[in-house]
Amino acid sequence: MAATWIPSMMRDLTGGLDRVQVPGGTIAEVIEALDRTYPGVKERLLVRGRLAPGLMATVDGKRALRGLEQPLDEGSEVRFLPRMAGG
């Protein structure tokens, strides 16, 4: 099971929960599991099968360079965060 941190903008879908445990071997599988339990999550996270513009995923504190196909270990921590812009 992956510990998944829920962004504040999506907590209305999880009944206010900020962290949930869901099964999945990749980020894509975690999103599918989240959406089965909390309908609407997938729609907010993905656009045309990719993470929505302005979002990024991290696994165990590191940017998920393989995107939705990023593999997860048992007990991984997944976070969906707004991308940081700078100049």
C-alpha positions as CSV (number, residue, x, y, z in Angstrom):
1,M,0.0,0.0,0.0
2,A,1.2,3.5,-0.8
3,A,0.7,6.3,1.6
4,T,-0.8,9.0,-0.6
5,W,-1.0,12.7,0.6
6,I,-4.1,14.4,-0.7
7,P,-3.7,18.0,-1.9
8,S,-5.9,20.5,0.0
9,M,-7.8,21.3,-3.2
10,M,-9.0,17.6,-3.4
11,R,-9.9,16.9,0.2
12,D,-13.5,17.6,-0.4
13,L,-13.5,14.3,-2.3
14,T,-11.9,12.4,0.6
15,G,-14.1,13.7,3.4
16,G,-11.3,16.0,4.5
17,L,-8.6,13.2,4.8
18,D,-5.2,14.5,4.0
19,R,-3.6,11.1,3.8
20,V,-4.9,7.7,2.6
21,Q,-3.5,4.2,2.0
22,V,-4.2,2.7,-1.5
23,P,-2.7,-0.2,-3.4
24,G,-0.6,0.3,-6.5
25,G,2.7,-0.5,-8.1
26,T,2.9,2.7,-10.1
27,I,1.5,6.2,-9.7
28,A,-1.1,5.4,-12.4
29,E,-2.3,2.5,-10.4
30,V,-2.5,4.6,-7.2
31,I,-4.6,7.2,-9.1
32,E,-6.9,4.4,-10.3
33,A,-7.3,3.1,-6.8
34,L,-7.9,6.6,-5.4
35,D,-10.6,7.2,-8.0
36,R,-12.4,3.9,-7.1
37,T,-12.5,4.9,-3.5
38,Y,-12.9,8.6,-4.0
39,P,-14.7,9.2,-7.3
40,G,-13.5,12.4,-9.0
41,V,-9.9,12.2,-8.0
42,K,-8.7,11.0,-11.4
43,E,-10.6,13.8,-13.1
44,R,-8.8,16.4,-11.0
45,L,-5.3,14.9,-11.3
46,L,-5.2,14.0,-15.0
47,V,-5.8,15.7,-18.3
48,R,-5.7,13.5,-21.4
49,G,-4.0,10.7,-19.5
50,R,-1.2,12.9,-18.0
51,L,-0.8,14.8,-14.8
52,A,-2.7,18.1,-15.0
53,P,-0.6,21.1,-16.0
54,G,0.8,22.7,-12.9
55,L,1.0,19.4,-10.9
56,M,3.9,17.1,-10.3
57,A,4.2,13.8,-8.4
58,T,6.8,12.8,-5.9
59,V,7.7,9.4,-4.5
60,D,9.5,9.1,-1.2
61,G,10.4,12.8,-1.5
62,K,11.9,12.6,-5.0
63,R,10.3,13.9,-8.2
64,A,8.7,11.1,-10.2
65,L,10.8,11.3,-13.3
66,R,8.9,8.5,-15.0
67,G,5.6,10.2,-14.5
68,L,2.6,8.0,-14.1
69,E,4.7,4.9,-14.8
70,Q,7.0,5.6,-11.8
71,P,7.3,2.4,-9.9
72,L,6.5,2.3,-6.2
73,D,7.9,0.1,-3.4
74,E,5.7,-1.3,-0.7
75,G,5.1,1.5,1.7
76,S,6.1,4.3,-0.7
77,E,4.9,7.8,0.0
78,V,3.2,9.6,-3.0
79,R,2.5,13.3,-3.1
80,F,0.8,15.4,-5.7
81,L,2.2,18.9,-5.6
82,P,1.8,22.2,-7.5
83,R,4.8,22.8,-9.7
84,M,7.1,25.6,-8.6
85,A,7.8,28.3,-11.0
86,G,10.7,30.7,-10.7
87,G,12.7,33.2,-12.4
